[in-house]
Amino acid sequence: MENKQWAVEFLRKEFEGYGSPSALQIDWETFDELIAQAKAMEKEQIKNAYGQGVADEAGEILDSTKDAEEYYNKNYGE
């Protein structure tokens, strides 16, 4: 299994580069960019988990990209 970084772990690592939590120095534009990146990562993780669940349920590998996109949009918007 491939070791992937979760969206929350990504944000923590990115924020660590800006100093201690009590002295976090980051501009809003950078903050918004990091949040957007984390949201994109989370979306892909949800879609991949859904696709794996569909494949596991069917007992075979399926191309569930379209279904995963529909599931994400229905449950999380966008």
N, CA, C and O atoms as a Tripos MOL2 file, in Angstrom:
@<TRIPOS>MOLECULE
protein
  312   311    78     0     0
PROTEIN
NO_CHARGES

@<TRIPOS>ATOM
      1 N           0.8380   -1.1760    0.0000 N.3       1 MET1
      2 CA          0.0000    0.0000    0.0000 C.3       1 MET1
      3 C           0.8910    1.2500    0.0000 C.2       1 MET1
      4 O           1.8650    1.3310    0.7480 O.2       1 MET1
      5 N           0.5500    2.1900   -0.8260 N.am      2 GLU2
      6 CA          1.3110    3.4290   -0.9480 C.3       2 GLU2
      7 C           1.0700    4.3120    0.2760 C.2       2 GLU2
      8 O          -0.0650    4.4650    0.7260 O.2       2 GLU2
      9 N           2.1440    4.8900    0.8070 N.am      3 ASN3
     10 CA          2.0370    5.7660    1.9670 C.3       3 ASN3
     11 C           1.7460    7.1780    1.4850 C.2       3 ASN3
     12 O           2.6140    7.8370    0.9140 O.2       3 ASN3
     13 N           0.5130    7.6440    1.7190 N.am      4 LYS4
     14 CA          0.1090    8.9690    1.2820 C.3       4 LYS4
     15 C          -0.0320    9.8880    2.4740 C.2       4 LYS4
     16 O          -0.2540    9.4450    3.6010 O.2       4 LYS4
     17 N           0.0990   11.1690    2.2100 N.am      5 GLN5
     18 CA         -0.0330   12.1670    3.2580 C.3       5 GLN5
     19 C          -1.4880   12.6410    3.2890 C.2       5 GLN5
     20 O          -2.0470   13.0190    2.2600 O.2       5 GLN5
     21 N          -2.0910   12.6170    4.4700 N.am      6 TRP6
     22 CA         -3.4600   13.0990    4.6210 C.3       6 TRP6
     23 C          -3.4760   14.6130    4.5630 C.2       6 TRP6
     24 O          -2.4640   15.2520    4.8520 O.2       6 TRP6
     25 N          -4.6060   15.1980    4.1960 N.am      7 ALA7
     26 CA         -4.7370   16.6500    4.0520 C.3       7 ALA7
     27 C          -4.3810   17.3770    5.3450 C.2       7 ALA7
     28 O          -3.7110   18.4090    5.3060 O.2       7 ALA7
     29 N          -4.8140   16.8600    6.4720 N.am      8 VAL8
     30 CA         -4.5240   17.5080    7.7520 C.3       8 VAL8
     31 C          -3.0340   17.4570    8.0530 C.2       8 VAL8
     32 O          -2.4710   18.4240    8.5650 O.2       8 VAL8
     33 N          -2.3940   16.3420    7.7410 N.am      9 GLU9
     34 CA         -0.9530   16.2370    7.9480 C.3       9 GLU9
     35 C          -0.2070   17.2170    7.0470 C.2       9 GLU9
     36 O           0.7900   17.8130    7.4550 O.2       9 GLU9
     37 N          -0.6930   17.3760    5.8300 N.am     10 PHE10
     38 CA         -0.1120   18.3280    4.9000 C.3      10 PHE10
     39 C          -0.1530   19.7370    5.4930 C.2      10 PHE10
     40 O           0.8540   20.4450    5.4880 O.2      10 PHE10
     41 N          -1.3280   20.1440    6.0080 N.am     11 LEU11
     42 CA         -1.4560   21.4810    6.5830 C.3      11 LEU11
     43 C          -0.5300   21.6740    7.7750 C.2      11 LEU11
     44 O           0.1260   22.7080    7.9000 O.2      11 LEU11
     45 N          -0.4800   20.6750    8.6470 N.am     12 ARG12
     46 CA          0.3910   20.7990    9.8220 C.3      12 ARG12
     47 C           1.8390   21.0170    9.3980 C.2      12 ARG12
     48 O           2.5260   21.8910    9.9270 O.2      12 ARG12
     49 N           2.2970   20.2120    8.4360 N.am     13 LYS13
     50 CA          3.6800   20.3300    7.9770 C.3      13 LYS13
     51 C           3.9290   21.7010    7.3450 C.2      13 LYS13
     52 O           4.9750   22.3110    7.5650 O.2      13 LYS13
     53 N           2.9720   22.1740    6.5650 N.am     14 GLU14
     54 CA          3.1240   23.4840    5.9350 C.3      14 GLU14
     55 C           3.1580   24.5980    6.9780 C.2      14 GLU14
     56 O           3.9790   25.5110    6.8820 O.2      14 GLU14
     57 N           2.2880   24.5330    7.9570 N.am     15 PHE15
     58 CA          2.2420   25.5710    8.9870 C.3      15 PHE15
     59 C           3.4870   25.5550    9.8640 C.2      15 PHE15
     60 O           3.9040   26.6040   10.3530 O.2      15 PHE15
     61 N           4.0870   24.3900   10.0710 N.am     16 GLU16
     62 CA          5.3090   24.3030   10.8800 C.3      16 GLU16
     63 C           6.4250   25.1640   10.2830 C.2      16 GLU16
     64 O           7.2870   25.6620   11.0080 O.2      16 GLU16
     65 N           6.4020   25.3320    8.9760 N.am     17 GLY17
     66 CA          7.4120   26.1470    8.3120 C.3      17 GLY17
     67 C           7.2930   27.6360    8.6000 C.2      17 GLY17
     68 O           8.1780   28.4120    8.2410 O.2      17 GLY17
     69 N           6.2020   28.0360    9.2490 N.am     18 TYR18
     70 CA          5.9670   29.4560    9.5240 C.3      18 TYR18
     71 C           6.2070   29.8210   10.9900 C.2      18 TYR18
     72 O           5.8900   30.9360   11.4030 O.2      18 TYR18
     73 N           6.7540   28.9120   11.7690 N.am     19 GLY19
     74 CA          7.0580   29.2010   13.1650 C.3      19 GLY19
     75 C           6.1330   28.4690   14.1180 C.2      19 GLY19
     76 O           5.2830   27.6800   13.7030 O.2      19 GLY19
     77 N           6.3130   28.7420   15.3980 N.am     20 SER20
     78 CA          5.5150   28.0730   16.4270 C.3      20 SER20
     79 C           4.0530   28.5130   16.3340 C.2      20 SER20
     80 O           3.7700   29.6080   15.8460 O.2      20 SER20
     81 N           3.1220   27.6730   16.7970 N.am     21 PRO21
     82 CA          1.6960   28.0210   16.7060 C.3      21 PRO21
     83 C           1.3560   29.3680   17.3340 C.2      21 PRO21
     84 O           0.4920   30.0850   16.8300 O.2      21 PRO21
     85 N           2.0290   29.7170   18.4300 N.am     22 SER22
     86 CA          1.7100   30.9810   19.0850 C.3      22 SER22
     87 C           2.2540   32.1880   18.3180 C.2      22 SER22
     88 O           1.8060   33.3140   18.5330 O.2      22 SER22
     89 N           3.2070   31.9560   17.4360 N.am     23 ALA23
     90 CA          3.8100   33.0600   16.6850 C.3      23 ALA23
     91 C           3.6710   32.8510   15.1790 C.2      23 ALA23
     92 O           4.4990   33.3260   14.4010 O.2      23 ALA23
     93 N           2.6410   32.1520   14.7810 N.am     24 LEU24
     94 CA          2.4400   31.8200   13.3740 C.3      24 LEU24
     95 C           2.3210   33.0920   12.5390 C.2      24 LEU24
     96 O           1.4140   33.8990   12.7420 O.2      24 LEU24
     97 N           3.2330   33.2550   11.6140 N.am     25 GLN25
     98 CA          3.2430   34.4280   10.7410 C.3      25 GLN25
     99 C           2.9640   33.9660    9.3150 C.2      25 GLN25
    100 O           3.8410   33.4270    8.6400 O.2      25 GLN25
    101 N           1.7390   34.1810    8.8710 N.am     26 ILE26
    102 CA          1.3540   33.7600    7.5260 C.3      26 ILE26
    103 C           0.3260   34.7450    6.9970 C.2      26 ILE26
    104 O          -0.5700   35.1710    7.7250 O.2      26 ILE26
    105 N           0.4600   35.1040    5.7240 N.am     27 ASP27
    106 CA         -0.5000   36.0390    5.1500 C.3      27 ASP27
    107 C          -1.7430   35.2710    4.6860 C.2      27 ASP27
    108 O          -1.6970   34.0590    4.4780 O.2      27 ASP27
    109 N          -2.8410   35.9920    4.5320 N.am     28 TRP28
    110 CA         -4.1120   35.3600    4.1910 C.3      28 TRP28
    111 C          -4.0650   34.6740    2.8320 C.2      28 TRP28
    112 O          -4.6780   33.6210    2.6540 O.2      28 TRP28
    113 N          -3.3610   35.2420    1.8870 N.am     29 GLU29
    114 CA         -3.2780   34.6320    0.5560 C.3      29 GLU29
    115 C          -2.6100   33.2540    0.6360 C.2      29 GLU29
    116 O          -3.0950   32.2930    0.0400 O.2      29 GLU29
    117 N          -1.5140   33.1610    1.3610 N.am     30 THR30
    118 CA         -0.8230   31.8840    1.5350 C.3      30 THR30
    119 C          -1.7090   30.9070    2.2960 C.2      30 THR30
    120 O          -1.8040   29.7330    1.9370 O.2      30 THR30
    121 N          -2.3570   31.4000    3.3520 N.am     31 PHE31
    122 CA         -3.2610   30.5630    4.1360 C.3      31 PHE31
    123 C          -4.3590   29.9800    3.2480 C.2      31 PHE31
    124 O          -4.6310   28.7800    3.3020 O.2      31 PHE31
    125 N          -4.9880   30.8270    2.4330 N.am     32 ASP32
    126 CA         -6.0530   30.3630    1.5330 C.3      32 ASP32
    127 C          -5.5340   29.3500    0.5180 C.2      32 ASP32
    128 O          -6.2270   28.3860    0.1910 O.2      32 ASP32
    129 N          -4.3150   29.5640    0.0170 N.am     33 GLU33
    130 CA         -3.7250   28.6140   -0.9340 C.3      33 GLU33
    131 C          -3.5020   27.2510   -0.2860 C.2      33 GLU33
    132 O          -3.7700   26.2150   -0.8950 O.2      33 GLU33
    133 N          -3.0100   27.2580    0.9510 N.am     34 LEU34
    134 CA         -2.7740   26.0000    1.6640 C.3      34 LEU34
    135 C          -4.0940   25.2770    1.9510 C.2      34 LEU34
    136 O          -4.1760   24.0550    1.8270 O.2      34 LEU34
    137 N          -5.1070   26.0230    2.3300 N.am     35 ILE35
    138 CA         -6.4220   25.4250    2.5750 C.3      35 ILE35
    139 C          -6.9710   24.8250    1.2760 C.2      35 ILE35
    140 O          -7.5180   23.7220    1.2930 O.2      35 ILE35
    141 N          -6.8330   25.5280    0.1620 N.am     36 ALA36
    142 CA         -7.3070   25.0100   -1.1310 C.3      36 ALA36
    143 C          -6.5770   23.7260   -1.5020 C.2      36 ALA36
    144 O          -7.1940   22.7810   -1.9940 O.2      36 ALA36
    145 N          -5.2660   23.6870   -1.2690 N.am     37 GLN37
    146 CA         -4.4980   22.4690   -1.5560 C.3      37 GLN37
    147 C          -4.9860   21.3180   -0.6770 C.2      37 GLN37
    148 O          -5.1570   20.1980   -1.1580 O.2      37 GLN37
    149 N          -5.2060   21.5880    0.5930 N.am     38 ALA38
    150 CA         -5.6590   20.5450    1.5150 C.3      38 ALA38
    151 C          -7.0480   20.0410    1.1140 C.2      38 ALA38
    152 O          -7.3130   18.8410    1.1880 O.2      38 ALA38
    153 N          -7.9370   20.9450    0.6920 N.am     39 LYS39
    154 CA         -9.2710   20.5370    0.2530 C.3      39 LYS39
    155 C          -9.1920   19.6490   -0.9840 C.2      39 LYS39
    156 O          -9.9210   18.6630   -1.0910 O.2      39 LYS39
    157 N          -8.3110   19.9970   -1.9150 N.am     40 ALA40
    158 CA         -8.1340   19.1810   -3.1220 C.3      40 ALA40
    159 C          -7.6100   17.8000   -2.7560 C.2      40 ALA40
    160 O          -8.0500   16.7980   -3.3190 O.2      40 ALA40
    161 N          -6.6710   17.7440   -1.8120 N.am     41 MET41
    162 CA         -6.1410   16.4570   -1.3510 C.3      41 MET41
    163 C          -7.2530   15.6350   -0.7060 C.2      41 MET41
    164 O          -7.3870   14.4410   -0.9700 O.2      41 MET41
    165 N          -8.0470   16.2850    0.1400 N.am     42 GLU42
    166 CA         -9.1290   15.5890    0.8330 C.3      42 GLU42
    167 C         -10.1540   15.0480   -0.1630 C.2      42 GLU42
    168 O         -10.6410   13.9280   -0.0060 O.2      42 GLU42
    169 N         -10.4810   15.8380   -1.1860 N.am     43 LYS43
    170 CA        -11.4300   15.3970   -2.2070 C.3      43 LYS43
    171 C         -10.9220   14.1290   -2.8920 C.2      43 LYS43
    172 O         -11.6750   13.1710   -3.0630 O.2      43 LYS43
    173 N          -9.6650   14.1210   -3.2780 N.am     44 GLU44
    174 CA         -9.0910   12.9440   -3.9310 C.3      44 GLU44
    175 C          -9.0910   11.7380   -2.9970 C.2      44 GLU44
    176 O          -9.3550   10.6160   -3.4290 O.2      44 GLU44
    177 N          -8.7980   11.9660   -1.7250 N.am     45 GLN45
    178 CA         -8.7920   10.8700   -0.7560 C.3      45 GLN45
    179 C         -10.1920   10.2830   -0.5860 C.2      45 GLN45
    180 O         -10.3440    9.0650   -0.5000 O.2      45 GLN45
    181 N         -11.2070   11.1310   -0.5370 N.am     46 ILE46
    182 CA        -12.5900   10.6540   -0.4150 C.3      46 ILE46
    183 C         -12.9850    9.8780   -1.6630 C.2      46 ILE46
    184 O         -13.5720    8.8010   -1.5640 O.2      46 ILE46
    185 N         -12.6660   10.4200   -2.8420 N.am     47 LYS47
    186 CA        -12.9990    9.7310   -4.0840 C.3      47 LYS47
    187 C         -12.2950    8.3800   -4.1790 C.2      47 LYS47
    188 O         -12.8970    7.3890   -4.5920 O.2      47 LYS47
    189 N         -11.0200    8.3410   -3.7970 N.am     48 ASN48
    190 CA        -10.2760    7.0810   -3.8450 C.3      48 ASN48
    191 C         -10.8490    6.0540   -2.8750 C.2      48 ASN48
    192 O         -10.9550    4.8730   -3.2050 O.2      48 ASN48
    193 N         -11.2160    6.5050   -1.6810 N.am     49 ALA49
    194 CA        -11.8030    5.5940   -0.6930 C.3      49 ALA49
    195 C         -13.1470    5.0610   -1.1820 C.2      49 ALA49
    196 O         -13.4460    3.8790   -1.0120 O.2      49 ALA49
    197 N         -13.9410    5.9130   -1.7760 N.am     50 TYR50
    198 CA        -15.2260    5.4800   -2.3280 C.3      50 TYR50
    199 C         -15.0080    4.4570   -3.4390 C.2      50 TYR50
    200 O         -15.6610    3.4150   -3.4800 O.2      50 TYR50
    201 N         -14.0790    4.7720   -4.3380 N.am     51 GLY51
    202 CA        -13.7920    3.8590   -5.4440 C.3      51 GLY51
    203 C         -13.3030    2.5100   -4.9530 C.2      51 GLY51
    204 O         -13.6830    1.4720   -5.4940 O.2      51 GLY51
    205 N         -12.4580    2.5220   -3.9290 N.am     52 GLN52
    206 CA        -11.9720    1.2610   -3.3690 C.3      52 GLN52
    207 C         -13.1180    0.4880   -2.7310 C.2      52 GLN52
    208 O         -13.1830   -0.7360   -2.8430 O.2      52 GLN52
    209 N         -14.0160    1.1960   -2.0640 N.am     53 GLY53
    210 CA        -15.1690    0.5380   -1.4470 C.3      53 GLY53
    211 C         -16.0680   -0.1030   -2.4890 C.2      53 GLY53
    212 O         -16.5640   -1.2120   -2.2900 O.2      53 GLY53
    213 N         -16.2820    0.5990   -3.6140 N.am     54 VAL54
    214 CA        -17.0950    0.0480   -4.7040 C.3      54 VAL54
    215 C         -16.4300   -1.2070   -5.2560 C.2      54 VAL54
    216 O         -17.0870   -2.2270   -5.4640 O.2      54 VAL54
    217 N         -15.1260   -1.1250   -5.4900 N.am     55 ALA55
    218 CA        -14.3960   -2.2740   -6.0320 C.3      55 ALA55
    219 C         -14.4280   -3.4460   -5.0560 C.2      55 ALA55
    220 O         -14.6170   -4.5910   -5.4670 O.2      55 ALA55
    221 N         -14.2440   -3.1660   -3.7630 N.am     56 ASP56
    222 CA        -14.2790   -4.2320   -2.7600 C.3      56 ASP56
    223 C         -15.6490   -4.8840   -2.7050 C.2      56 ASP56
    224 O         -15.7600   -6.1060   -2.6100 O.2      56 ASP56
    225 N         -16.6830   -4.0710   -2.7640 N.am     57 GLU57
    226 CA        -18.0580   -4.5950   -2.7010 C.3      57 GLU57
    227 C         -18.3660   -5.4630   -3.9210 C.2      57 GLU57
    228 O         -19.0340   -6.4910   -3.8110 O.2      57 GLU57
    229 N         -17.8750   -5.0410   -5.0710 N.am     58 ALA58
    230 CA        -18.1270   -5.7910   -6.3030 C.3      58 ALA58
    231 C         -17.2350   -7.0220   -6.3990 C.2      58 ALA58
    232 O         -17.5070   -7.9320   -7.1830 O.2      58 ALA58
    233 N         -16.1840   -7.0500   -5.6100 N.am     59 GLY59
    234 CA        -15.2830   -8.1960   -5.6420 C.3      59 GLY59
    235 C         -14.3170   -8.1700   -6.8000 C.2      59 GLY59
    236 O         -13.6760   -9.1760   -7.1060 O.2      59 GLY59
    237 N         -14.2100   -7.0270   -7.4440 N.am     60 GLU60
    238 CA        -13.2860   -6.9010   -8.5620 C.3      60 GLU60
    239 C         -12.8890   -5.4460   -8.7060 C.2      60 GLU60
    240 O         -13.5070   -4.5590   -8.1160 O.2      60 GLU60
    241 N         -11.8660   -5.2110   -9.4860 N.am     61 ILE61
    242 CA        -11.4050   -3.8490   -9.7370 C.3      61 ILE61
    243 C         -12.3150   -3.2270  -10.7980 C.2      61 ILE61
    244 O         -12.4870   -3.7720  -11.8890 O.2      61 ILE61
    245 N         -12.8890   -2.0830  -10.4530 N.am     62 LEU62
    246 CA        -13.7770   -1.3710  -11.3720 C.3      62 LEU62
    247 C         -13.2610    0.0380  -11.5930 C.2      62 LEU62
    248 O         -12.5580    0.5910  -10.7480 O.2      62 LEU62
    249 N         -13.6130    0.6110  -12.7260 N.am     63 ASP63
    250 CA        -13.3060    2.0170  -12.9470 C.3      63 ASP63
    251 C         -14.4610    2.8210  -12.3790 C.2      63 ASP63
    252 O         -15.4780    3.0240  -13.0420 O.2      63 ASP63
    253 N         -14.2950    3.2740  -11.1500 N.am     64 SER64
    254 CA        -15.3790    3.9550  -10.4610 C.3      64 SER64
    255 C         -15.1440    5.4610  -10.3550 C.2      64 SER64
    256 O         -15.7030    6.1160   -9.4760 O.2      64 SER64
    257 N         -14.3220    6.0080  -11.2460 N.am     65 THR65
    258 CA        -13.9970    7.4300  -11.1870 C.3      65 THR65
    259 C         -15.2440    8.2950  -11.2890 C.2      65 THR65
    260 O         -15.4140    9.2290  -10.5050 O.2      65 THR65
    261 N         -16.1150    7.9980  -12.2390 N.am     66 LYS66
    262 CA        -17.3300    8.7910  -12.4230 C.3      66 LYS66
    263 C         -18.2360    8.6730  -11.2020 C.2      66 LYS66
    264 O         -18.7450    9.6800  -10.7100 O.2      66 LYS66
    265 N         -18.4390    7.4600  -10.7120 N.am     67 ASP67
    266 CA        -19.2620    7.2680   -9.5260 C.3      67 ASP67
    267 C         -18.6800    7.9900   -8.3210 C.2      67 ASP67
    268 O         -19.4170    8.5730   -7.5270 O.2      67 ASP67
    269 N         -17.3690    7.9520   -8.1860 N.am     68 ALA68
    270 CA        -16.7130    8.6100   -7.0570 C.3      68 ALA68
    271 C         -16.9160   10.1150   -7.1360 C.2      68 ALA68
    272 O         -17.1680   10.7610   -6.1190 O.2      68 ALA68
    273 N         -16.8110   10.6720   -8.3220 N.am     69 GLU69
    274 CA        -17.0190   12.1170   -8.5070 C.3      69 GLU69
    275 C         -18.4560   12.4900   -8.1540 C.2      69 GLU69
    276 O         -18.6890   13.4990   -7.4880 O.2      69 GLU69
    277 N         -19.4190   11.6850   -8.5940 N.am     70 GLU70
    278 CA        -20.8270   11.9280   -8.2710 C.3      70 GLU70
    279 C         -21.0720   11.8160   -6.7660 C.2      70 GLU70
    280 O         -21.7830   12.6360   -6.1860 O.2      70 GLU70
    281 N         -20.4870   10.8070   -6.1440 N.am     71 TYR71
    282 CA        -20.6290   10.6250   -4.7000 C.3      71 TYR71
    283 C         -20.0720   11.8400   -3.9550 C.2      71 TYR71
    284 O         -20.7130   12.3590   -3.0410 O.2      71 TYR71
    285 N         -18.8880   12.2860   -4.3440 N.am     72 TYR72
    286 CA        -18.2700   13.4300   -3.6730 C.3      72 TYR72
    287 C         -19.1480   14.6780   -3.8290 C.2      72 TYR72
    288 O         -19.4300   15.3740   -2.8530 O.2      72 TYR72
    289 N         -19.5700   14.9470   -5.0530 N.am     73 ASN73
    290 CA        -20.3840   16.1410   -5.2990 C.3      73 ASN73
    291 C         -21.6930   16.1070   -4.5390 C.2      73 ASN73
    292 O         -22.1270   17.1300   -4.0080 O.2      73 ASN73
    293 N         -22.3300   14.9430   -4.4760 N.am     74 LYS74
    294 CA        -23.6000   14.8040   -3.7730 C.3      74 LYS74
    295 C         -23.4340   15.0200   -2.2660 C.2      74 LYS74
    296 O         -24.2720   15.6650   -1.6350 O.2      74 LYS74
    297 N         -22.3590   14.4830   -1.6910 N.am     75 ASN75
    298 CA        -22.1900   14.5110   -0.2520 C.3      75 ASN75
    299 C         -21.3520   15.6790    0.2810 C.2      75 ASN75
    300 O         -21.4710   16.0450    1.4510 O.2      75 ASN75
    301 N         -20.5130   16.2580   -0.5670 N.am     76 TYR76
    302 CA        -19.6160   17.3070   -0.0920 C.3      76 TYR76
    303 C         -19.6810   18.5740   -0.9240 C.2      76 TYR76
    304 O         -19.0050   19.5550   -0.6140 O.2      76 TYR76
    305 N         -20.4810   18.5670   -1.9670 N.am     77 GLY77
    306 CA        -20.6060   19.7500   -2.8070 C.3      77 GLY77
    307 C         -19.4650   19.8960   -3.7770 C.2      77 GLY77
    308 O         -18.4900   19.1460   -3.7300 O.2      77 GLY77
    309 N         -19.5940   20.8690   -4.6590 N.am     78 GLU78
    310 CA        -18.5800   21.2420   -5.6320 C.3      78 GLU78
    311 C         -18.8030   20.6460   -6.9500 C.2      78 GLU78
    312 O         -18.0210   20.8760   -7.8720 O.2      78 GLU78
@<TRIPOS>BOND
     1     1     2 1
     2     2     3 1
     3     3     4 2
     4     3     5 am
     5     5     6 1
     6     6     7 1
     7     7     8 2
     8     7     9 am
     9     9    10 1
    10    10    11 1
    11    11    12 2
    12    11    13 am
    13    13    14 1
    14    14    15 1
    15    15    16 2
    16    15    17 am
    17    17    18 1
    18    18    19 1
    19    19    20 2
    20    19    21 am
    21    21    22 1
    22    22    23 1
    23    23    24 2
    24    23    25 am
    25    25    26 1
    26    26    27 1
    27    27    28 2
    28    27    29 am
    29    29    30 1
    30    30    31 1
    31    31    32 2
    32    31    33 am
    33    33    34 1
    34    34    35 1
    35    35    36 2
    36    35    37 am
    37    37    38 1
    38    38    39 1
    39    39    40 2
    40    39    41 am
    41    41    42 1
    42    42    43 1
    43    43    44 2
    44    43    45 am
    45    45    46 1
    46    46    47 1
    47    47    48 2
    48    47    49 am
    49    49    50 1
    50    50    51 1
    51    51    52 2
    52    51    53 am
    53    53    54 1
    54    54    55 1
    55    55    56 2
    56    55    57 am
    57    57    58 1
    58    58    59 1
    59    59    60 2
    60    59    61 am
    61    61    62 1
    62    62    63 1
    63    63    64 2
    64    63    65 am
    65    65    66 1
    66    66    67 1
    67    67    68 2
    68    67    69 am
    69    69    70 1
    70    70    71 1
    71    71    72 2
    72    71    73 am
    73    73    74 1
    74    74    75 1
    75    75    76 2
    76    75    77 am
    77    77    78 1
    78    78    79 1
    79    79    80 2
    80    79    81 am
    81    81    82 1
    82    82    83 1
    83    83    84 2
    84    83    85 am
    85    85    86 1
    86    86    87 1
    87    87    88 2
    88    87    89 am
    89    89    90 1
    90    90    91 1
    91    91    92 2
    92    91    93 am
    93    93    94 1
    94    94    95 1
    95    95    96 2
    96    95    97 am
    97    97    98 1
    98    98    99 1
    99    99   100 2
   100    99   101 am
   101   101   102 1
   102   102   103 1
   103   103   104 2
   104   103   105 am
   105   105   106 1
   106   106   107 1
   107   107   108 2
   108   107   109 am
   109   109   110 1
   110   110   111 1
   111   111   112 2
   112   111   113 am
   113   113   114 1
   114   114   115 1
   115   115   116 2
   116   115   117 am
   117   117   118 1
   118   118   119 1
   119   119   120 2
   120   119   121 am
   121   121   122 1
   122   122   123 1
   123   123   124 2
   124   123   125 am
   125   125   126 1
   126   126   127 1
   127   127   128 2
   128   127   129 am
   129   129   130 1
   130   130   131 1
   131   131   132 2
   132   131   133 am
   133   133   134 1
   134   134   135 1
   135   135   136 2
   136   135   137 am
   137   137   138 1
   138   138   139 1
   139   139   140 2
   140   139   141 am
   141   141   142 1
   142   142   143 1
   143   143   144 2
   144   143   145 am
   145   145   146 1
   146   146   147 1
   147   147   148 2
   148   147   149 am
   149   149   150 1
   150   150   151 1
   151   151   152 2
   152   151   153 am
   153   153   154 1
   154   154   155 1
   155   155   156 2
   156   155   157 am
   157   157   158 1
   158   158   159 1
   159   159   160 2
   160   159   161 am
   161   161   162 1
   162   162   163 1
   163   163   164 2
   164   163   165 am
   165   165   166 1
   166   166   167 1
   167   167   168 2
   168   167   169 am
   169   169   170 1
   170   170   171 1
   171   171   172 2
   172   171   173 am
   173   173   174 1
   174   174   175 1
   175   175   176 2
   176   175   177 am
   177   177   178 1
   178   178   179 1
   179   179   180 2
   180   179   181 am
   181   181   182 1
   182   182   183 1
   183   183   184 2
   184   183   185 am
   185   185   186 1
   186   186   187 1
   187   187   188 2
   188   187   189 am
   189   189   190 1
   190   190   191 1
   191   191   192 2
   192   191   193 am
   193   193   194 1
   194   194   195 1
   195   195   196 2
   196   195   197 am
   197   197   198 1
   198   198   199 1
   199   199   200 2
   200   199   201 am
   201   201   202 1
   202   202   203 1
   203   203   204 2
   204   203   205 am
   205   205   206 1
   206   206   207 1
   207   207   208 2
   208   207   209 am
   209   209   210 1
   210   210   211 1
   211   211   212 2
   212   211   213 am
   213   213   214 1
   214   214   215 1
   215   215   216 2
   216   215   217 am
   217   217   218 1
   218   218   219 1
   219   219   220 2
   220   219   221 am
   221   221   222 1
   222   222   223 1
   223   223   224 2
   224   223   225 am
   225   225   226 1
   226   226   227 1
   227   227   228 2
   228   227   229 am
   229   229   230 1
   230   230   231 1
   231   231   232 2
   232   231   233 am
   233   233   234 1
   234   234   235 1
   235   235   236 2
   236   235   237 am
   237   237   238 1
   238   238   239 1
   239   239   240 2
   240   239   241 am
   241   241   242 1
   242   242   243 1
   243   243   244 2
   244   243   245 am
   245   245   246 1
   246   246   247 1
   247   247   248 2
   248   247   249 am
   249   249   250 1
   250   250   251 1
   251   251   252 2
   252   251   253 am
   253   253   254 1
   254   254   255 1
   255   255   256 2
   256   255   257 am
   257   257   258 1
   258   258   259 1
   259   259   260 2
   260   259   261 am
   261   261   262 1
   262   262   263 1
   263   263   264 2
   264   263   265 am
   265   265   266 1
   266   266   267 1
   267   267   268 2
   268   267   269 am
   269   269   270 1
   270   270   271 1
   271   271   272 2
   272   271   273 am
   273   273   274 1
   274   274   275 1
   275   275   276 2
   276   275   277 am
   277   277   278 1
   278   278   279 1
   279   279   280 2
   280   279   281 am
   281   281   282 1
   282   282   283 1
   283   283   284 2
   284   283   285 am
   285   285   286 1
   286   286   287 1
   287   287   288 2
   288   287   289 am
   289   289   290 1
   290   290   291 1
   291   291   292 2
   292   291   293 am
   293   293   294 1
   294   294   295 1
   295   295   296 2
   296   295   297 am
   297   297   298 1
   298   298   299 1
   299   299   300 2
   300   299   301 am
   301   301   302 1
   302   302   303 1
   303   303   304 2
   304   303   305 am
   305   305   306 1
   306   306   307 1
   307   307   308 2
   308   307   309 am
   309   309   310 1
   310   310   311 1
   311   311   312 2
@<TRIPOS>SUBSTRUCTURE
     1 MET1         2 RESIDUE 1 A MET
     2 GLU2         6 RESIDUE 1 A GLU
     3 ASN3        10 RESIDUE 1 A ASN
     4 LYS4        14 RESIDUE 1 A LYS
     5 GLN5        18 RESIDUE 1 A GLN
     6 TRP6        22 RESIDUE 1 A TRP
     7 ALA7        26 RESIDUE 1 A ALA
     8 VAL8        30 RESIDUE 1 A VAL
     9 GLU9        34 RESIDUE 1 A GLU
    10 PHE10       38 RESIDUE 1 A PHE
    11 LEU11       42 RESIDUE 1 A LEU
    12 ARG12       46 RESIDUE 1 A ARG
    13 LYS13       50 RESIDUE 1 A LYS
    14 GLU14       54 RESIDUE 1 A GLU
    15 PHE15       58 RESIDUE 1 A PHE
    16 GLU16       62 RESIDUE 1 A GLU
    17 GLY17       66 RESIDUE 1 A GLY
    18 TYR18       70 RESIDUE 1 A TYR
    19 GLY19       74 RESIDUE 1 A GLY
    20 SER20       78 RESIDUE 1 A SER
    21 PRO21       82 RESIDUE 1 A PRO
    22 SER22       86 RESIDUE 1 A SER
    23 ALA23       90 RESIDUE 1 A ALA
    24 LEU24       94 RESIDUE 1 A LEU
    25 GLN25       98 RESIDUE 1 A GLN
    26 ILE26      102 RESIDUE 1 A ILE
    27 ASP27      106 RESIDUE 1 A ASP
    28 TRP28      110 RESIDUE 1 A TRP
    29 GLU29      114 RESIDUE 1 A GLU
    30 THR30      118 RESIDUE 1 A THR
    31 PHE31      122 RESIDUE 1 A PHE
    32 ASP32      126 RESIDUE 1 A ASP
    33 GLU33      130 RESIDUE 1 A GLU
    34 LEU34      134 RESIDUE 1 A LEU
    35 ILE35      138 RESIDUE 1 A ILE
    36 ALA36      142 RESIDUE 1 A ALA
    37 GLN37      146 RESIDUE 1 A GLN
    38 ALA38      150 RESIDUE 1 A ALA
    39 LYS39      154 RESIDUE 1 A LYS
    40 ALA40      158 RESIDUE 1 A ALA
    41 MET41      162 RESIDUE 1 A MET
    42 GLU42      166 RESIDUE 1 A GLU
    43 LYS43      170 RESIDUE 1 A LYS
    44 GLU44      174 RESIDUE 1 A GLU
    45 GLN45      178 RESIDUE 1 A GLN
    46 ILE46      182 RESIDUE 1 A ILE
    47 LYS47      186 RESIDUE 1 A LYS
    48 ASN48      190 RESIDUE 1 A ASN
    49 ALA49      194 RESIDUE 1 A ALA
    50 TYR50      198 RESIDUE 1 A TYR
    51 GLY51      202 RESIDUE 1 A GLY
    52 GLN52      206 RESIDUE 1 A GLN
    53 GLY53      210 RESIDUE 1 A GLY
    54 VAL54      214 RESIDUE 1 A VAL
    55 ALA55      218 RESIDUE 1 A ALA
    56 ASP56      222 RESIDUE 1 A ASP
    57 GLU57      226 RESIDUE 1 A GLU
    58 ALA58      230 RESIDUE 1 A ALA
    59 GLY59      234 RESIDUE 1 A GLY
    60 GLU60      238 RESIDUE 1 A GLU
    61 ILE61      242 RESIDUE 1 A ILE
    62 LEU62      246 RESIDUE 1 A LEU
    63 ASP63      250 RESIDUE 1 A ASP
    64 SER64      254 RESIDUE 1 A SER
    65 THR65      258 RESIDUE 1 A THR
    66 LYS66      262 RESIDUE 1 A LYS
    67 ASP67      266 RESIDUE 1 A ASP
    68 ALA68      270 RESIDUE 1 A ALA
    69 GLU69      274 RESIDUE 1 A GLU
    70 GLU70      278 RESIDUE 1 A GLU
    71 TYR71      282 RESIDUE 1 A TYR
    72 TYR72      286 RESIDUE 1 A TYR
    73 ASN73      290 RESIDUE 1 A ASN
    74 LYS74      294 RESIDUE 1 A LYS
    75 ASN75      298 RESIDUE 1 A ASN
    76 TYR76      302 RESIDUE 1 A TYR
    77 GLY77      306 RESIDUE 1 A GLY
    78 GLU78      310 RESIDUE 1 A GLU
